[in-house]
Amino acid sequence: MAKLKLKTKRAAAKRFKLTGTGKLVRNKANKSHILTKKTTKRKRTLRKDTVVDHTNEKVMKKILPYL
């Protein structure tokens, strides 16, 4: 009997990318609105991508089987 295909969670697929070494990369939160009270330095650091924590990695790989 053939193995079933797994569905990718599309919401997660739009938010995460895979690096060359196999780590998941995500964008940082708190950069969409209420930016006037945040410092320039804080807003600048929020622009950068960050690696997903290893505690969440197992769940994310399950949600994104073909990424």
Contact map, one row per residue, 1 for C-alpha under 8 A:
1110000000000000000000000000000000000000000000000000000000000000000
1111000000000000000000000000000000000000000000000000000000000000000
1111100000000000000000000000000000000000000000000000000000000000000
0111110000000000000000000000000000000000000000000000000000000000000
0011111000000000000000000000000000000000000000000000000000000000000
0001111100000000000000000000000000000000000000000000000000000000100
0000111110000000000000000000000000000000000000000000000000000000100
0000011111001000000000000000000000000000000000000000000000000011110
0000001111111000000000000000000000000000000000000000000000000011000
0000000111111100000000000000000000000000000000000000000000000000000
0000000011111110000000000000000000000000000000000000000000000000000
0000000011111111000000000000000000000000000000000000000000000011000
0000000111111111100000000000000000000000000000000000000000000001001
0000000001111111000000000000000000000000000000000000000000000000000
0000000000111111100000000110000000000000000000000000000000000000000
0000000000011111110000011110000000000000000000000000000000000000000
0000000000001011111000011100000000000000000000000000000000000000001
0000000000000001111111111000000000000000000000000000000000000000001
0000000000000000111111111000000000000000000000000000000000000000000
0000000000000000011111100000000000000000000000000000000000000000000
0000000000000000011111100000000000000000000000000000000000000000000
0000000000000000011111110000000000000000000000000000000000000000000
0000000000000000011111111000000000000000000000000011000000000000000
0000000000000001111001111100000000000000000000000011000010000000000
0000000000000001111000111110000000000000000000001111000000000000000
0000000000000011100000011111000000000000000000001111000000000000000
0000000000000011000000001111100000000000000001111100000000000000000
0000000000000000000000000111111000000000000001111100000000000000000
0000000000000000000000000011111100000000000001000000000000000000000
0000000000000000000000000001111110000000000001000000000000000000000
0000000000000000000000000001111110100000001001100000000000000000000
0000000000000000000000000000111111100000000000000000000000000000000
0000000000000000000000000000011111100000000000000000000000000000000
0000000000000000000000000000000111111100000000000000000000000000000
0000000000000000000000000000001111111100001000000000000000000000000
0000000000000000000000000000000001111110000000000000000000000000000
0000000000000000000000000000000001111110000000000000000000000000000
0000000000000000000000000000000001111111011000000000000000000000000
0000000000000000000000000000000000011111111000000000000000000000000
0000000000000000000000000000000000000111111100000000000000000000000
0000000000000000000000000000000000000011111110000000000000000000000
0000000000000000000000000000000000000111111111000000000000000000000
0000000000000000000000000000001000100111111111100000000000000000000
0000000000000000000000000000000000000001111111110000000000000000000
0000000000000000000000000000000000000000111111110000000000000000000
0000000000000000000000000011111000000000011111111000000000000000000
0000000000000000000000000011001000000000001111111000000000000000000
0000000000000000000000000011000000000000000111111100000000000000000
0000000000000000000000001111000000000000000001111110000000000000000
0000000000000000000000001111000000000000000000011111000000000000000
0000000000000000000000111100000000000000000000001111100000000000000
0000000000000000000000111100000000000000000000000111110110000000000
0000000000000000000000000000000000000000000000000011111110000000000
0000000000000000000000000000000000000000000000000001111111000000000
0000000000000000000000000000000000000000000000000000111111000000000
0000000000000000000000000000000000000000000000000001111111110000000
0000000000000000000000010000000000000000000000000001111111111000000
0000000000000000000000000000000000000000000000000000011111111100000
0000000000000000000000000000000000000000000000000000000111111110000
0000000000000000000000000000000000000000000000000000000111111111000
0000000000000000000000000000000000000000000000000000000011111111101
0000000000000000000000000000000000000000000000000000000001111111100
0000000110010000000000000000000000000000000000000000000000111111100
0000000110011000000000000000000000000000000000000000000000011111111
0000011100000000000000000000000000000000000000000000000000001111111
0000000100000000000000000000000000000000000000000000000000000001111
0000000000001000110000000000000000000000000000000000000000001001111
